[in-house]
Amino acid sequence: MSITDMDPARLSKANGLAPVLLTVEEAATCLRIGRTTCFALIRSGELESLLIGGLRRVPADAPAAFLARRRAERQAA
């Protein structure tokens, strides 16, 4: 599977629905970071995620919320 196949915008066009949950790889693609960095953000609590069964999923709005917090922190400094 290529990176373009995991693009959430492309996925929503393919089935007509916007995804509610993203895989860690999809969240990493949204943030333009690597999978390992994305897992590190999840482990540190900076990026929200859920465990569903044995699957780690990131709410679709979590990457934007993460960026908003980082921007606010940067402006406050």
All heavy atoms as a GROMACS GRO file, in nm:
protein
  573
    1MET      N    1   0.085  -0.118   0.000
    1MET     CA    2   0.000   0.000   0.000
    1MET      C    3   0.089   0.124   0.000
    1MET      O    4   0.178   0.136   0.081
    1MET     CB    5  -0.090  -0.003   0.124
    1MET     CG    6  -0.187   0.111   0.130
    1MET     SD    7  -0.299   0.096   0.271
    1MET     CE    8  -0.443   0.038   0.185
    2SER      N    9   0.064   0.216  -0.090
    2SER     CA   10   0.146   0.336  -0.097
    2SER      C   11   0.091   0.445  -0.005
    2SER      O   12  -0.020   0.435   0.047
    2SER     CB   13   0.149   0.388  -0.242
    2SER     OG   14   0.024   0.445  -0.274
    3ILE      N   15   0.169   0.549   0.014
    3ILE     CA   16   0.127   0.661   0.100
    3ILE      C   17   0.001   0.726   0.045
    3ILE      O   18  -0.088   0.762   0.121
    3ILE     CB   19   0.241   0.763   0.115
    3ILE    CG1   20   0.352   0.702   0.197
    3ILE    CG2   21   0.193   0.893   0.176
    3ILE    CD1   22   0.473   0.789   0.213
    4THR      N   23  -0.011   0.737  -0.088
    4THR     CA   24  -0.130   0.800  -0.145
    4THR      C   25  -0.254   0.716  -0.120
    4THR      O   26  -0.364   0.770  -0.109
    4THR     CB   27  -0.114   0.826  -0.296
    4THR    OG1   28  -0.085   0.702  -0.360
    4THR    CG2   29  -0.007   0.927  -0.323
    5ASP      N   30  -0.238   0.584  -0.106
    5ASP     CA   31  -0.352   0.498  -0.076
    5ASP      C   32  -0.403   0.520   0.066
    5ASP      O   33  -0.518   0.493   0.096
    5ASP     CB   34  -0.315   0.350  -0.091
    5ASP     CG   35  -0.289   0.312  -0.235
    5ASP    OD1   36  -0.339   0.382  -0.326
    5ASP    OD2   37  -0.216   0.214  -0.257
    6MET      N   38  -0.316   0.570   0.156
    6MET     CA   39  -0.354   0.590   0.295
    6MET      C   40  -0.401   0.732   0.322
    6MET      O   41  -0.437   0.765   0.433
    6MET     CB   42  -0.236   0.559   0.387
    6MET     CG   43  -0.197   0.414   0.387
    6MET     SD   44  -0.077   0.373   0.512
    6MET     CE   45   0.064   0.469   0.462
    7ASP      N   46  -0.400   0.818   0.222
    7ASP     CA   47  -0.440   0.957   0.240
    7ASP      C   48  -0.588   0.962   0.278
    7ASP      O   49  -0.674   0.917   0.202
    7ASP     CB   50  -0.416   1.035   0.112
    7ASP     CG   51  -0.450   1.181   0.124
    7ASP    OD1   52  -0.453   1.232   0.238
    7ASP    OD2   53  -0.472   1.245   0.019
    8PRO      N   54  -0.622   1.016   0.397
    8PRO     CA   55  -0.761   1.020   0.441
    8PRO      C   56  -0.854   1.092   0.343
    8PRO      O   57  -0.969   1.052   0.326
    8PRO     CB   58  -0.756   1.094   0.575
    8PRO     CG   59  -0.618   1.071   0.624
    8PRO     CD   60  -0.532   1.065   0.501
    9ALA      N   61  -0.806   1.196   0.277
    9ALA     CA   62  -0.889   1.266   0.179
    9ALA      C   63  -0.925   1.173   0.064
    9ALA      O   64  -1.038   1.171   0.017
    9ALA     CB   65  -0.818   1.390   0.127
   10ARG      N   66  -0.827   1.095   0.022
   10ARG     CA   67  -0.852   0.999  -0.087
   10ARG      C   68  -0.947   0.888  -0.041
   10ARG      O   69  -1.034   0.844  -0.115
   10ARG     CB   70  -0.720   0.940  -0.135
   10ARG     CG   71  -0.737   0.855  -0.258
   10ARG     CD   72  -0.602   0.827  -0.322
   10ARG     NE   73  -0.623   0.759  -0.445
   10ARG     CZ   74  -0.575   0.638  -0.471
   10ARG    NH1   75  -0.501   0.576  -0.384
   10ARG    NH2   76  -0.600   0.580  -0.586
   11LEU      N   77  -0.931   0.843   0.083
   11LEU     CA   78  -1.020   0.739   0.136
   11LEU      C   79  -1.164   0.788   0.141
   11LEU      O   80  -1.257   0.715   0.108
   11LEU     CB   81  -0.975   0.696   0.276
   11LEU     CG   82  -0.846   0.616   0.286
   11LEU    CD1   83  -0.808   0.596   0.432
   11LEU    CD2   84  -0.861   0.483   0.216
   12SER      N   85  -1.184   0.914   0.182
   12SER     CA   86  -1.320   0.965   0.192
   12SER      C   87  -1.383   0.978   0.054
   12SER      O   88  -1.503   0.958   0.038
   12SER     CB   89  -1.324   1.099   0.266
   12SER     OG   90  -1.262   1.200   0.190
   13LYS      N   91  -1.303   1.010  -0.048
   13LYS     CA   92  -1.355   1.017  -0.184
   13LYS      C   93  -1.392   0.878  -0.235
   13LYS      O   94  -1.488   0.862  -0.309
   13LYS     CB   95  -1.252   1.080  -0.277
   13LYS     CG   96  -1.233   1.228  -0.254
   13LYS     CD   97  -1.126   1.282  -0.346
   13LYS     CE   98  -1.093   1.425  -0.310
   13LYS     NZ   99  -0.979   1.476  -0.387
   14ALA      N  100  -1.316   0.778  -0.194
   14ALA     CA  101  -1.336   0.642  -0.244
   14ALA      C  102  -1.469   0.584  -0.197
   14ALA      O  103  -1.539   0.518  -0.273
   14ALA     CB  104  -1.221   0.552  -0.202
   15ASN      N  105  -1.506   0.607  -0.071
   15ASN     CA  106  -1.630   0.546  -0.021
   15ASN      C  107  -1.738   0.649   0.011
   15ASN      O  108  -1.844   0.612   0.057
   15ASN     CB  109  -1.601   0.458   0.101
   15ASN     CG  110  -1.545   0.536   0.218
   15ASN    OD1  111  -1.554   0.658   0.223
   15ASN    ND2  112  -1.488   0.466   0.314
   16GLY      N  113  -1.711   0.776  -0.010
   16GLY     CA  114  -1.811   0.879   0.012
   16GLY      C  115  -1.828   0.922   0.157
   16GLY      O  116  -1.907   1.009   0.186
   17LEU      N  117  -1.754   0.861   0.248
   17LEU     CA  118  -1.765   0.894   0.389
   17LEU      C  119  -1.631   0.944   0.440
   17LEU      O  120  -1.527   0.891   0.405
   17LEU     CB  121  -1.805   0.771   0.471
   17LEU     CG  122  -1.938   0.705   0.436
   17LEU    CD1  123  -1.952   0.575   0.513
   17LEU    CD2  124  -2.052   0.797   0.467
   18ALA      N  125  -1.635   1.044   0.525
   18ALA     CA  126  -1.513   1.090   0.590
   18ALA      C  127  -1.481   0.992   0.702
   18ALA      O  128  -1.570   0.952   0.778
   18ALA     CB  129  -1.531   1.230   0.645
   19PRO      N  130  -1.355   0.952   0.717
   19PRO     CA  131  -1.321   0.857   0.823
   19PRO      C  132  -1.337   0.922   0.961
   19PRO      O  133  -1.307   1.039   0.979
   19PRO     CB  134  -1.176   0.822   0.796
   19PRO     CG  135  -1.123   0.933   0.712
   19PRO     CD  136  -1.240   0.989   0.637
   20VAL      N  137  -1.386   0.845   1.055
   20VAL     CA  138  -1.401   0.890   1.194
   20VAL      C  139  -1.274   0.857   1.270
   20VAL      O  140  -1.231   0.935   1.356
   20VAL     CB  141  -1.524   0.822   1.259
   20VAL    CG1  142  -1.535   0.860   1.404
   20VAL    CG2  143  -1.649   0.858   1.183
   21LEU      N  144  -1.215   0.745   1.239
   21LEU     CA  145  -1.090   0.701   1.302
   21LEU      C  146  -0.985   0.678   1.194
   21LEU      O  147  -1.017   0.632   1.085
   21LEU     CB  148  -1.112   0.571   1.380
   21LEU     CG  149  -1.208   0.578   1.498
   21LEU    CD1  150  -1.232   0.438   1.553
   21LEU    CD2  151  -1.154   0.670   1.607
   22LEU      N  152  -0.861   0.708   1.229
   22LEU     CA  153  -0.750   0.687   1.138
   22LEU      C  154  -0.657   0.581   1.196
   22LEU      O  155  -0.647   0.568   1.319
   22LEU     CB  156  -0.669   0.816   1.122
   22LEU     CG  157  -0.743   0.941   1.078
   22LEU    CD1  158  -0.652   1.062   1.087
   22LEU    CD2  159  -0.798   0.924   0.938
   23THR      N  160  -0.589   0.509   1.111
   23THR     CA  161  -0.482   0.424   1.159
   23THR      C  162  -0.366   0.515   1.199
   23THR      O  163  -0.364   0.634   1.163
   23THR     CB  164  -0.434   0.326   1.050
   23THR    OG1  165  -0.377   0.401   0.943
   23THR    CG2  166  -0.548   0.238   0.999
   24VAL      N  167  -0.271   0.462   1.270
   24VAL     CA  168  -0.154   0.542   1.309
   24VAL      C  169  -0.080   0.588   1.183
   24VAL      O  170  -0.036   0.702   1.175
   24VAL     CB  171  -0.062   0.462   1.403
   24VAL    CG1  172   0.067   0.538   1.431
   24VAL    CG2  173  -0.135   0.429   1.532
   25GLU      N  174  -0.073   0.503   1.084
   25GLU     CA  175  -0.006   0.538   0.959
   25GLU      C  176  -0.078   0.653   0.889
   25GLU      O  177  -0.013   0.745   0.836
   25GLU     CB  178   0.002   0.416   0.866
   25GLU     CG  179   0.098   0.310   0.914
   25GLU     CD  180   0.039   0.218   1.022
   25GLU    OE1  181  -0.081   0.229   1.055
   25GLU    OE2  182   0.117   0.137   1.075
   26GLU      N  183  -0.211   0.651   0.887
   26GLU     CA  184  -0.288   0.759   0.826
   26GLU      C  185  -0.270   0.890   0.902
   26GLU      O  186  -0.256   0.996   0.842
   26GLU     CB  187  -0.436   0.722   0.818
   26GLU     CG  188  -0.466   0.613   0.719
   26GLU     CD  189  -0.606   0.555   0.734
   26GLU    OE1  190  -0.672   0.575   0.838
   26GLU    OE2  191  -0.651   0.488   0.638
   27ALA      N  192  -0.269   0.881   1.035
   27ALA     CA  193  -0.247   1.001   1.117
   27ALA      C  194  -0.107   1.057   1.091
   27ALA      O  195  -0.089   1.179   1.078
   27ALA     CB  196  -0.265   0.968   1.264
   28ALA      N  197  -0.009   0.969   1.080
   28ALA     CA  198   0.127   1.012   1.051
   28ALA      C  199   0.134   1.081   0.915
   28ALA      O  200   0.199   1.184   0.899
   28ALA     CB  201   0.223   0.893   1.055
   29THR      N  202   0.063   1.027   0.818
   29THR     CA  203   0.058   1.087   0.685
   29THR      C  204  -0.004   1.226   0.691
   29THR      O  205   0.046   1.319   0.629
   29THR     CB  206  -0.020   0.996   0.587
   29THR    OG1  207   0.044   0.870   0.579
   29THR    CG2  208  -0.028   1.058   0.449
   30CYS      N  209  -0.112   1.239   0.767
   30CYS     CA  210  -0.177   1.370   0.783
   30CYS      C  211  -0.082   1.473   0.841
   30CYS      O  212  -0.082   1.589   0.800
   30CYS     CB  213  -0.298   1.360   0.876
   30CYS     SG  214  -0.439   1.276   0.806
   31LEU      N  215  -0.003   1.430   0.937
   31LEU     CA  216   0.091   1.521   1.005
   31LEU      C  217   0.224   1.533   0.931
   31LEU      O  218   0.310   1.610   0.972
   31LEU     CB  219   0.116   1.472   1.148
   31LEU     CG  220  -0.003   1.481   1.242
   31LEU    CD1  221   0.026   1.406   1.372
   31LEU    CD2  222  -0.037   1.626   1.271
   32ARG      N  223   0.243   1.454   0.826
   32ARG     CA  224   0.366   1.452   0.749
   32ARG      C  225   0.486   1.417   0.838
   32ARG      O  226   0.592   1.478   0.830
   32ARG     CB  227   0.392   1.586   0.678
   32ARG     CG  228   0.281   1.631   0.586
   32ARG     CD  229   0.268   1.534   0.469
   32ARG     NE  230   0.188   1.591   0.361
   32ARG     CZ  231   0.062   1.555   0.338
   32ARG    NH1  232   0.003   1.466   0.413
   32ARG    NH2  233  -0.005   1.608   0.238
   33ILE      N  234   0.464   1.316   0.923
   33ILE     CA  235   0.570   1.264   1.010
   33ILE      C  236   0.578   1.114   0.989
   33ILE      O  237   0.491   1.054   0.926
   33ILE     CB  238   0.544   1.296   1.160
   33ILE    CG1  239   0.413   1.233   1.207
   33ILE    CG2  240   0.546   1.447   1.183
   33ILE    CD1  241   0.385   1.250   1.356
   34GLY      N  242   0.679   1.053   1.044
   34GLY     CA  243   0.695   0.909   1.033
   34GLY      C  244   0.607   0.834   1.132
   34GLY      O  245   0.560   0.890   1.232
   35ARG      N  246   0.587   0.707   1.104
   35ARG     CA  247   0.507   0.619   1.189
   35ARG      C  248   0.565   0.612   1.330
   35ARG      O  249   0.491   0.618   1.428
   35ARG     CB  250   0.502   0.481   1.123
   35ARG     CG  251   0.427   0.376   1.194
   35ARG     CD  252   0.433   0.246   1.110
   35ARG     NE  253   0.372   0.138   1.183
   35ARG     CZ  254   0.438   0.059   1.267
   35ARG    NH1  255   0.566   0.076   1.288
   35ARG    NH2  256   0.374  -0.038   1.330
   36THR      N  257   0.697   0.599   1.342
   36THR     CA  258   0.762   0.589   1.472
   36THR      C  259   0.741   0.717   1.553
   36THR      O  260   0.711   0.711   1.674
   36THR     CB  261   0.912   0.559   1.455
   36THR    OG1  262   0.925   0.440   1.377
   36THR    CG2  263   0.981   0.542   1.588
   37THR      N  264   0.753   0.832   1.489
   37THR     CA  265   0.730   0.959   1.556
   37THR      C  266   0.586   0.970   1.601
   37THR      O  267   0.557   1.018   1.712
   37THR     CB  268   0.767   1.077   1.464
   37THR    OG1  269   0.903   1.062   1.424
   37THR    CG2  270   0.746   1.210   1.532
   38CYS      N  271   0.494   0.924   1.519
   38CYS     CA  272   0.352   0.927   1.554
   38CYS      C  273   0.326   0.839   1.677
   38CYS      O  274   0.254   0.881   1.769
   38CYS     CB  275   0.269   0.881   1.434
   38CYS     SG  276   0.092   0.920   1.449
   39PHE      N  277   0.384   0.721   1.681
   39PHE     CA  278   0.368   0.636   1.798
   39PHE      C  279   0.428   0.702   1.922
   39PHE      O  280   0.373   0.691   2.032
   39PHE     CB  281   0.431   0.498   1.776
   39PHE     CG  282   0.338   0.397   1.715
   39PHE    CD1  283   0.357   0.352   1.586
   39PHE    CD2  284   0.229   0.348   1.786
   39PHE    CE1  285   0.271   0.259   1.529
   39PHE    CE2  286   0.143   0.256   1.731
   39PHE     CZ  287   0.164   0.211   1.602
   40ALA      N  288   0.539   0.774   1.906
   40ALA     CA  289   0.600   0.844   2.019
   40ALA      C  290   0.507   0.953   2.072
   40ALA      O  291   0.493   0.971   2.193
   40ALA     CB  292   0.734   0.903   1.979
   41LEU      N  293   0.441   1.025   1.983
   41LEU     CA  294   0.344   1.128   2.024
   41LEU      C  295   0.226   1.065   2.097
   41LEU      O  296   0.175   1.121   2.195
   41LEU     CB  297   0.295   1.207   1.903
   41LEU     CG  298   0.396   1.299   1.836
   41LEU    CD1  299   0.339   1.356   1.706
   41LEU    CD2  300   0.439   1.410   1.930
   42ILE      N  301   0.183   0.948   2.052
   42ILE     CA  302   0.073   0.877   2.118
   42ILE      C  303   0.117   0.832   2.257
   42ILE      O  304   0.045   0.851   2.355
   42ILE     CB  305   0.027   0.758   2.031
   42ILE    CG1  306  -0.046   0.809   1.906
   42ILE    CG2  307  -0.060   0.662   2.111
   42ILE    CD1  308  -0.071   0.704   1.800
   43ARG      N  309   0.235   0.771   2.265
   43ARG     CA  310   0.287   0.724   2.394
   43ARG      C  311   0.299   0.837   2.495
   43ARG      O  312   0.270   0.820   2.613
   43ARG     CB  313   0.424   0.658   2.375
   43ARG     CG  314   0.422   0.508   2.383
   43ARG     CD  315   0.561   0.447   2.390
   43ARG     NE  316   0.660   0.508   2.303
   43ARG     CZ  317   0.676   0.478   2.174
   43ARG    NH1  318   0.600   0.390   2.116
   43ARG    NH2  319   0.771   0.538   2.104
   44SER      N  320   0.342   0.955   2.449
   44SER     CA  321   0.360   1.068   2.540
   44SER      C  322   0.228   1.136   2.576
   44SER      O  323   0.226   1.223   2.663
   44SER     CB  324   0.454   1.171   2.476
   44SER     OG  325   0.390   1.236   2.368
   45GLY      N  326   0.121   1.099   2.508
   45GLY     CA  327  -0.010   1.160   2.536
   45GLY      C  328  -0.036   1.287   2.457
   45GLY      O  329  -0.141   1.350   2.473
   46GLU      N  330   0.058   1.327   2.372
   46GLU     CA  331   0.040   1.448   2.293
   46GLU      C  332  -0.061   1.430   2.180
   46GLU      O  333  -0.125   1.527   2.139
   46GLU     CB  334   0.173   1.493   2.234
   46GLU     CG  335   0.272   1.542   2.337
   46GLU     CD  336   0.399   1.591   2.271
   46GLU    OE1  337   0.394   1.700   2.212
   46GLU    OE2  338   0.500   1.519   2.279
   47LEU      N  339  -0.074   1.308   2.130
   47LEU     CA  340  -0.170   1.277   2.024
   47LEU      C  341  -0.268   1.174   2.077
   47LEU      O  342  -0.228   1.066   2.122
   47LEU     CB  343  -0.098   1.222   1.899
   47LEU     CG  344  -0.183   1.192   1.778
   47LEU    CD1  345  -0.254   1.317   1.725
   47LEU    CD2  346  -0.098   1.130   1.668
   48GLU      N  347  -0.394   1.210   2.075
   48GLU     CA  348  -0.499   1.123   2.128
   48GLU      C  349  -0.513   0.996   2.043
   48GLU      O  350  -0.504   1.002   1.920
   48GLU     CB  351  -0.633   1.198   2.128
   48GLU     CG  352  -0.749   1.117   2.178
   48GLU     CD  353  -0.883   1.188   2.162
   48GLU    OE1  354  -0.887   1.300   2.110
   48GLU    OE2  355  -0.983   1.128   2.202
   49SER      N  356  -0.536   0.885   2.110
   49SER     CA  357  -0.561   0.760   2.039
   49SER      C  358  -0.650   0.671   2.124
   49SER      O  359  -0.667   0.694   2.244
   49SER     CB  360  -0.431   0.687   2.005
   49SER     OG  361  -0.374   0.631   2.121
   50LEU      N  362  -0.705   0.571   2.060
   50LEU     CA  363  -0.792   0.474   2.127
   50LEU      C  364  -0.744   0.334   2.094
   50LEU      O  365  -0.692   0.310   1.984
   50LEU     CB  366  -0.936   0.487   2.075
   50LEU     CG  367  -1.002   0.624   2.082
   50LEU    CD1  368  -1.124   0.626   1.994
   50LEU    CD2  369  -1.037   0.654   2.225
   51LEU      N  370  -0.763   0.243   2.187
   51LEU     CA  371  -0.735   0.103   2.160
   51LEU      C  372  -0.869   0.034   2.143
   51LEU      O  373  -0.953   0.035   2.234
   51LEU     CB  374  -0.656   0.042   2.276
   51LEU     CG  375  -0.591  -0.092   2.251
   51LEU    CD1  376  -0.493  -0.083   2.134
   51LEU    CD2  377  -0.520  -0.140   2.374
   52ILE      N  378  -0.893  -0.021   2.026
   52ILE     CA  379  -1.017  -0.090   1.996
   52ILE      C  380  -0.980  -0.234   1.966
   52ILE      O  381  -0.920  -0.263   1.862
   52ILE     CB  382  -1.091  -0.027   1.877
   52ILE    CG1  383  -1.122   0.120   1.908
   52ILE    CG2  384  -1.218  -0.104   1.844
   52ILE    CD1  385  -1.184   0.196   1.795
   53GLY      N  386  -1.014  -0.323   2.060
   53GLY     CA  387  -0.965  -0.459   2.049
   53GLY      C  388  -0.814  -0.452   2.062
   53GLY      O  389  -0.762  -0.399   2.158
   54GLY      N  390  -0.743  -0.500   1.965
   54GLY     CA  391  -0.598  -0.489   1.965
   54GLY      C  392  -0.548  -0.384   1.868
   54GLY      O  393  -0.430  -0.377   1.839
   55LEU      N  394  -0.639  -0.299   1.817
   55LEU     CA  395  -0.602  -0.202   1.715
   55LEU      C  396  -0.592  -0.062   1.773
   55LEU      O  397  -0.682  -0.016   1.844
   55LEU     CB  398  -0.707  -0.201   1.603
   55LEU     CG  399  -0.733  -0.335   1.535
   55LEU    CD1  400  -0.849  -0.323   1.438
   55LEU    CD2  401  -0.608  -0.382   1.464
   56ARG      N  402  -0.486   0.009   1.743
   56ARG     CA  403  -0.467   0.147   1.786
   56ARG      C  404  -0.525   0.237   1.677
   56ARG      O  405  -0.491   0.224   1.560
   56ARG     CB  406  -0.318   0.174   1.804
   56ARG     CG  407  -0.281   0.312   1.840
   56ARG     CD  408  -0.318   0.354   1.980
   56ARG     NE  409  -0.265   0.265   2.081
   56ARG     CZ  410  -0.302   0.272   2.209
   56ARG    NH1  411  -0.386   0.364   2.250
   56ARG    NH2  412  -0.253   0.188   2.296
   57ARG      N  413  -0.616   0.325   1.714
   57ARG     CA  414  -0.676   0.418   1.620
   57ARG      C  415  -0.669   0.560   1.674
   57ARG      O  416  -0.674   0.583   1.794
   57ARG     CB  417  -0.823   0.382   1.592
   57ARG     CG  418  -0.842   0.248   1.521
   57ARG     CD  419  -0.786   0.255   1.380
   57ARG     NE  420  -0.802   0.133   1.307
   57ARG     CZ  421  -0.705   0.047   1.281
   57ARG    NH1  422  -0.584   0.069   1.325
   57ARG    NH2  423  -0.726  -0.061   1.211
   58VAL      N  424  -0.661   0.655   1.583
   58VAL     CA  425  -0.651   0.797   1.616
   58VAL      C  426  -0.779   0.865   1.567
   58VAL      O  427  -0.813   0.852   1.449
   58VAL     CB  428  -0.527   0.860   1.548
   58VAL    CG1  429  -0.519   1.009   1.576
   58VAL    CG2  430  -0.400   0.790   1.593
   59PRO      N  431  -0.852   0.935   1.655
   59PRO     CA  432  -0.970   1.008   1.607
   59PRO      C  433  -0.931   1.104   1.495
   59PRO      O  434  -0.823   1.165   1.499
   59PRO     CB  435  -1.017   1.085   1.731
   59PRO     CG  436  -0.966   1.003   1.846
   59PRO     CD  437  -0.834   0.948   1.799
   60ALA      N  438  -1.016   1.117   1.395
   60ALA     CA  439  -0.985   1.196   1.277
   60ALA      C  440  -0.955   1.342   1.310
   60ALA      O  441  -0.878   1.407   1.239
   60ALA     CB  442  -1.099   1.186   1.176
   61ASP      N  443  -1.011   1.393   1.419
   61ASP     CA  444  -0.986   1.533   1.455
   61ASP      C  445  -0.863   1.551   1.544
   61ASP      O  446  -0.821   1.663   1.571
   61ASP     CB  447  -1.109   1.594   1.522
   61ASP     CG  448  -1.147   1.525   1.652
   61ASP    OD1  449  -1.102   1.411   1.676
   61ASP    OD2  450  -1.224   1.584   1.729
   62ALA      N  451  -0.802   1.442   1.588
   62ALA     CA  452  -0.687   1.450   1.680
   62ALA      C  453  -0.563   1.515   1.617
   62ALA      O  454  -0.497   1.594   1.685
   62ALA     CB  455  -0.654   1.312   1.736
   63PRO      N  456  -0.528   1.485   1.490
   63PRO     CA  457  -0.411   1.554   1.434
   63PRO      C  458  -0.428   1.706   1.431
   63PRO      O  459  -0.335   1.780   1.466
   63PRO     CB  460  -0.400   1.496   1.292
   63PRO     CG  461  -0.459   1.359   1.304
   63PRO     CD  462  -0.574   1.377   1.400
   64ALA      N  463  -0.546   1.755   1.395
   64ALA     CA  464  -0.570   1.899   1.393
   64ALA      C  465  -0.566   1.958   1.533
   64ALA      O  466  -0.512   2.067   1.554
   64ALA     CB  467  -0.705   1.929   1.327
   65ALA      N  468  -0.619   1.886   1.632
   65ALA     CA  469  -0.615   1.932   1.771
   65ALA      C  470  -0.472   1.938   1.821
   65ALA      O  471  -0.433   2.032   1.892
   65ALA     CB  472  -0.700   1.841   1.860
   66PHE      N  473  -0.392   1.839   1.785
   66PHE     CA  474  -0.250   1.838   1.823
   66PHE      C  475  -0.179   1.961   1.767
   66PHE      O  476  -0.107   2.030   1.839
   66PHE     CB  477  -0.184   1.709   1.772
   66PHE     CG  478  -0.034   1.712   1.774
   66PHE    CD1  479   0.035   1.702   1.894
   66PHE    CD2  480   0.038   1.727   1.657
   66PHE    CE1  481   0.174   1.706   1.896
   66PHE    CE2  482   0.176   1.731   1.658
   66PHE     CZ  483   0.244   1.720   1.778
   67LEU      N  484  -0.202   1.990   1.639
   67LEU     CA  485  -0.138   2.106   1.577
   67LEU      C  486  -0.186   2.236   1.641
   67LEU      O  487  -0.105   2.328   1.662
   67LEU     CB  488  -0.166   2.108   1.427
   67LEU     CG  489  -0.096   2.000   1.346
   67LEU    CD1  490  -0.139   2.007   1.201
   67LEU    CD2  491   0.054   2.013   1.358
   68ALA      N  492  -0.313   2.246   1.673
   68ALA     CA  493  -0.366   2.367   1.736
   68ALA      C  494  -0.300   2.390   1.872
   68ALA      O  495  -0.263   2.503   1.906
   68ALA     CB  496  -0.517   2.356   1.752
   69ARG      N  497  -0.282   2.282   1.951
   69ARG     CA  498  -0.214   2.295   2.080
   69ARG      C  499  -0.070   2.338   2.063
   69ARG      O  500  -0.021   2.424   2.136
   69ARG     CB  501  -0.220   2.163   2.158
   69ARG     CG  502  -0.352   2.136   2.225
   69ARG     CD  503  -0.342   2.020   2.323
   69ARG     NE  504  -0.286   1.898   2.265
   69ARG     CZ  505  -0.354   1.809   2.195
   69ARG    NH1  506  -0.483   1.827   2.173
   69ARG    NH2  507  -0.294   1.701   2.147
   70ARG      N  508  -0.001   2.278   1.965
   70ARG     CA  509   0.140   2.314   1.942
   70ARG      C  510   0.152   2.460   1.900
   70ARG      O  511   0.243   2.531   1.943
   70ARG     CB  512   0.202   2.224   1.835
   70ARG     CG  513   0.219   2.078   1.876
   70ARG     CD  514   0.320   2.059   1.987
   70ARG     NE  515   0.453   2.095   1.950
   70ARG     CZ  516   0.550   2.009   1.919
   70ARG    NH1  517   0.527   1.881   1.921
   70ARG    NH2  518   0.669   2.052   1.886
   71ARG      N  519   0.059   2.506   1.815
   71ARG     CA  520   0.062   2.647   1.773
   71ARG      C  521   0.037   2.741   1.889
   71ARG      O  522   0.102   2.844   1.901
   71ARG     CB  523  -0.043   2.671   1.665
   71ARG     CG  524  -0.003   2.620   1.530
   71ARG     CD  525  -0.112   2.649   1.431
   71ARG     NE  526  -0.056   2.664   1.298
   71ARG     CZ  527  -0.128   2.683   1.190
   71ARG    NH1  528  -0.260   2.692   1.200
   71ARG    NH2  529  -0.071   2.694   1.074
   72ALA      N  530  -0.060   2.705   1.974
   72ALA     CA  531  -0.092   2.788   2.091
   72ALA      C  532   0.029   2.795   2.185
   72ALA      O  533   0.060   2.902   2.239
   72ALA     CB  534  -0.214   2.733   2.164
   73GLU      N  535   0.097   2.682   2.206
   73GLU     CA  536   0.216   2.679   2.291
   73GLU      C  537   0.326   2.768   2.234
   73GLU      O  538   0.392   2.840   2.306
   73GLU     CB  539   0.269   2.536   2.304
   73GLU     CG  540   0.183   2.445   2.387
   73GLU     CD  541   0.225   2.298   2.376
   73GLU    OE1  542   0.328   2.270   2.310
   73GLU    OE2  543   0.155   2.212   2.431
   74ARG      N  544   0.340   2.763   2.104
   74ARG     CA  545   0.444   2.840   2.037
   74ARG      C  546   0.416   2.990   2.048
   74ARG      O  547   0.505   3.070   2.069
   74ARG     CB  548   0.453   2.798   1.891
   74ARG     CG  549   0.566   2.859   1.817
   74ARG     CD  550   0.581   2.797   1.681
   74ARG     NE  551   0.639   2.895   1.592
   74ARG     CZ  552   0.613   2.905   1.464
   74ARG    NH1  553   0.530   2.822   1.408
   74ARG    NH2  554   0.670   2.997   1.391
   75GLN      N  555   0.289   3.028   2.032
   75GLN     CA  556   0.251   3.169   2.041
   75GLN      C  557   0.262   3.220   2.184
   75GLN      O  558   0.293   3.338   2.205
   75GLN     CB  559   0.110   3.190   1.989
   75GLN     CG  560   0.100   3.171   1.839
   75GLN     CD  561  -0.042   3.178   1.788
   75GLN    OE1  562  -0.136   3.185   1.865
   75GLN    NE2  563  -0.057   3.177   1.656
   76ALA      N  564   0.240   3.133   2.283
   76ALA     CA  565   0.248   3.174   2.423
   76ALA      C  566   0.393   3.193   2.467
   76ALA      O  567   0.419   3.266   2.562
   76ALA     CB  568   0.180   3.070   2.511
   77ALA      N  569   0.485   3.128   2.398
   77ALA     CA  570   0.627   3.136   2.439
   77ALA      C  571   0.692   3.266   2.399
   77ALA      O  572   0.653   3.343   2.325
   77ALA     CB  573   0.704   3.021   2.377
   0.00000   0.00000   0.00000
